[in-house]
Amino acid sequence: MQLFSSPDSTNPDMFAALVARLGGAEAIEALARRHSAFHRARHVKTPTDLLRLILAYAPGGRSLRRLAAEAAATGVVDVSDVALLARFRRCGDWLIALCENLLARRDEPAGGRARPDRGYPQPDGMRATRDAGADLLVRLTWNSLNLRNRAGEPVDWLDLFAKADVAGHVDMPVTVHKARRRFEPLPMRLVVTPKPPDIAERARDVARHNARKDQRNVDPRTLRAAGYMILITSLDAAAFPPQWLVRLYRVRWQIELAFKRLKSILRLDRLPAKDPGLARAWIAAHLLLALLIEDTTAQTQMADFSPSQS
């Protein structure tokens, strides 16, 4: 999708709808002043004009020099590329605040079904995450990690699956071990929840297919495990019950999928800005536009936000 294909293309109604979706011009201005992105109407007359310019620069793919030339030619603002740089590098906090407000006004999270996670955890990475003071929530297979129960015995997966069928879930403390290297056991929490029957059967079909493809017998534990979501986390059990963890994991996948879309559609993986402040604003502008696309124009073709819009 090419969002800013032509500097001549205009759609004032689309930009007006964008401003309305962000709470209106007054709300945009209040946030811009609060976050020091806009102080006075010098050259750039309003925060909404500033927003249009930075959208044309960042997700629009224009260079600062080209944007300055287009803005001057169309009478929007006569300002140098250096002046635009000075303006834009102060916009990061403001654009992030606009993103936060947009998210806060959503009635409910975006739909979508969680997809299988192939980035299974490694003990050293988990240890590094915990040592850095962060919590983690990741998905694993029954044979991803060397896990021990409270008694120090290896986890009996078939027994856990049977208990999950009866109780609806299993939630238990475990420790992560590493056999071949010195590794202090890492306390974690194991949560196992059954999948819906149709999804579980499809997962078993995939396991059987992979076994045939590799010309091997499928492990009975693999077939059983295909019917369950297995999560390991450091989050507190009282504050984060199993059903919350499942929802959090699905949100995590939506975030990953959103970033994949940003990289492929909005070219977020091609950061041209070297200045830290400008780079932050460049990324935040992409995130804001992505939220607006998802929120208001997911089913329609995006029009250009050109500096020539009136």
N, C-alpha and C positions, 0 to 999 in steps of 0.2 A: 504494500500500500504506500503510494507516494503522496504524502500529506501536503507538501508545499511545492507543487510541480511548476507553478507559473506565478511570477510576481504580478501579473495582470489580473489573476483570478481573484474575485472578491465575493464575500458573502457576509454582509453586515448582519443579517438576521442570525446567522450561525454564531458570530462572535457575541452578539447581544444575548443569545441563549446561554453561551458559556459564562458571561458575566453574571447573568441571573442565577445560574446553577451554583456559582461561587458565593452567592449571598447578595449580589448587587454591588454597584459601584462604591457606595458608601462603606460597605463592609470590607471590600477590597482595599479601599484607601485607609481605613482604620488600621487594618493589619499591616499595611505597608509602612505607615508612620510608626506604629508600635515597634516594628522590627527594623527601623532605620533604613528602609529601602527607598523611602521617598520623604524629602524634607520640604522642598519648595518647587513651585512650577517654573523651573528654569530650563528652557529648551523642551524637555519632555513635560507636557502640560498636566497630565493626570496619571495616577497609578494604573488605570486601565490601558492607557497608551503604552506605558512601560511594560505591562503584561503582554500586550500584543507584540511589542518589539522583541521581548525575550523569547516568546514562543516562535517567532519568525527566525530568531537566531539559533536557538538550541534544537528543538525537534524539526524546525524548518530547514536546518542544514545550511543556512547562509553563513558566510564569514562576516566578521565585524565590519570589514571594509565594504563588502557588497551591501550589507544591511544599511549602513550609513548612507551609501549612494542612493539606494532605492527610497529610503525614507525622505531624503532631501528632494529627490526628483518628484515624488508624489505629494510633497507639501506637508507630510506628517510632522517631521522635525528635521531641522538642519543642524546636525551635530556630527563631530568627527568620530572615527572608530575608537580613538583613545578615550573620548568622553563616554561612549557606550560601554567600553570595558569598565570604566570607573563606576558607572551606574550598575551594571549587571553583577559585578563582584560583591555588591552589598545586598543582593536579592535572595540569597540562599535561604536564610531564616524565614523570610516572608513567603517564599514559594512552599517551603515545608509546612508552614502554618496553614496555608491554603489547602494543602493536601490533607492535613489533620482535620481541618474543619469539614472538608468534603466527606471524609471517612466517617466522622462523627454524626453526620446527618443521614447516613444510610440507614434505612430501616432494618436491613438484614444483610449478612455477608453474601457475596456472589455465590451462585450455585456451582455445582460441579462435583464429580465423584473423585475420591482419592485414587491415585494410580500407584502401581507397585513401585517400591523404592529399591533401586539397585545399589545405592550407596551405603552398604551395610557398615556398621561401626567397627573400629579397630581399637584395641585396648589403649595403645599409646595416645591416640587422638582423644579418646574419652578422658584419659588422665590429664592431658594438657588442658582440655576444656574446663575440667573441675578445678585444676590448679589456678586457672585464670579467674576463678570466681564466678563462672557461668554455669547454669543448669543446662541439661540436654534432654532431648526426647527424640529417639531414633527407632526405626523399625529394624528387625533382625529376623533371620531364619533360626530354626531350632539348633542348627550347627554353626552359627556365625561366631559364637563366643564360648569360651570355657567358663561356664557358670556353676556356682555352688550354692546350695541352700544354706539356711541358718546353721545346720548341723555340720556343714563343711562337706557334704556329699554332692556328687554331680546331680544336676536337675534331672528328674524323671519326667520326660516330656509327655509320654503317653498318659501318665497319671495326671499331669496338669491339664491335658486336653479333656480328659474324662471329667475332672472337677469343673472345668469351665463350662462344659455342657450342662451340668447340673445347676451350678450357681449363677450362670450367666457371664462370669468372668473369674479370673484368678489374679490376685494382687498380692505379691509376696516380696520380701527382701531377699536379695541375692548378692553375691560378690563376684566380680570379674577377675579371672586369673589368667596368667600367661605362662605356659608350661616351660618354654625353652629359654626364657630369659628371666633375670631377677625382676620381679614386678610385685609391688605391694598390692595385695588384694583391694579392689576398688568397690566400696559399697554402692549398690544401686537398687533399683526397684523394677521387678519384672511384672508386666501386665499382659494377660492373654484373654482375648475376647473372641467369641465365635463370629464368623462372617455369616451373612444371609445365605441360606442353602444354595440358591442359584449361583451366587458369586463363588461360593466354596467349591461347587462342582466344576465350574469353569477353571478354577485354579488347579484342581486335581487333573483335569484334562491336559492342562499345560505341562504339569509335572510328568505325566505319563508320556506325552509327546517328546519332551526333552530327553527322557530316559531312552526312548526308542531311537531317537536321533543319535545319541551318544553310545548306543549299543550296550546298555547296562541295565541292570535290574533296579527299579525304583525302590528306595528305602521306605518301609512302611511308615516310618516317622515323617518322612517327607510328604506322603499322601495325607496323613492326618494333619500335619502342620499347615497344609494348603487351605484348610478350612478355618484358619484362625488368623487374627491380627495379633502379632507378637511385638510388643513395645518394651523398650528399656529406658528408664528415666532416672534422673536425680531429683525430680520435683517431689515436694512433700505430699504424702498420701492424704492427709486431712484436707489440705487446700486444693488438691487436684485429684479428685476421684477418677476411676477408670473411664467413665463416659466423657469427662472433660478432656482426658488425654487423647481419646480418639478424635474428638473435635479439633483439638489443637494440632494434631498431626495432619488432619485434612487441610487446615488453614495453612500449615507450613508448606504443603504440596501446592496449594493455590499460589502461594508467594513464589515458589520456584517456577511454576508454569508461567506466572505473570512476567517474571524476569526473562524467561525464554522468549516470550512474545515481544518484550521490549527490545531485546537484542536483535530479533529477526525483523520486526516491523518498524520500530522507531530507531534502530541503529544505535542503541545505547552502548554497544560494545566498542564504539568508535569515538572515544573521548578526544576532541581536538584541543581542548583548553589546557594550557599549562599552568596558568595562575590558579592557586588553590581556591580562592574565592569564586572565581569565574567557573571553575570546574564543578564546584558544589552547586552553583546556580544552574549550570547546564544540566546536571543530573536531576535536580529537583524539578526543573521545567519539564523534563521528559516524564517524570513520575506523575506530575500534575496532569499533563495531557493524557497519559495512559488512563488515569482514573476517570477523566471526563469522557474519553472515548468509551470506556467500559460502562459508564453510568448513563450517558445520554445519547450516544450515537453508535452503539454497537451494531445496529442493524442497518445503518445508512453509510453512505460514502462520506468521509470527512472532507470538508472544504478547506481551502487555504486560509491561514491567518496571516495575511500579508500586511506590511506596514502601510499599504495604500488603501486599506479598508477605511470606510468612513462611518 
